[in-house]
Amino acid sequence: MRVGELARRTGTTVRALRYYESAGLVVPRRLGNGYREYDPIAVRLVAQIRELMALGLSVEETRPFVESIADGSDDADVCAAALATYRSTVAALQERIGKLTAQRGALDARLDAAASHLVTGVPAVGADPADLVGKPLPPLGFYATDGRPVDLGALGPGRSVIFVYPLTGRPGVDLPNGLLEIHGARGSTEQATWLRDHHAEILTAGAARVYGLSAQSTGYQRELVHRLRLPYPLIPDPRLTLAAALGLPTFTAGDMTLYERLTLIVTDDVVEHVFHPIPEPASHALDLMRWLTKRRQTTR
């Protein structure tokens, strides 16, 4: 087969195949017209190289395995050179893991020290959320993460669930540890995940729709929806307009003002129930389902 066909069948590039050829690992035959032609075994050789490189071996370190296959062995791992390569690779990985662990520990220590100086939690302020029961939501308009407009004063018939949360972080660019240690700030991602996993059950239990709302930006929320594959939209309220209109409790951490965690059950545009406080965000979906199921049974 030609190099293009080999690249297609192995899911690699022609450039990579040329590199393997220059290393003497996958060598084609030269035809009379000057073209290179690879034997069928080349597919297995390339697959072996790519598999081992994914495990952390260098191209050169795959040589004993490739040569074993080329010599007709059914199991490239059964040779002394292969075992020695595995051992040396594992040892190198262990050394690297030790260095990375030490670096992470040092960075965490410095991060926590900095956060302890820069981040100070201020207790929540706002009205008692329980006082909202029986009141309509204000006609505030937002654009949710799915691009659709949402009017909190006209959510539609049936029960709407609005879980209000402080903030979530992004992998690799998370917020300082000190901020997440403030009471009420941790657990939003877990809560969103549980509500995702039980979304269908929540709807079956009696909810017509589910929203999340926080003071974070649309971009931050869209990243969360995409990463967690949330089946419900999030509502960005960076100006805390709902808090100003209803007196919802907020707290301040450093230069950030965040919503305190609570969940509103809005029925026919009137607040029917408020979950607050929410001590266990991750299991809140179960409490929500129990309440909806019980309410549905008592109103039949």
Disulfide bonds with the S-S distance in Angstrom:
none
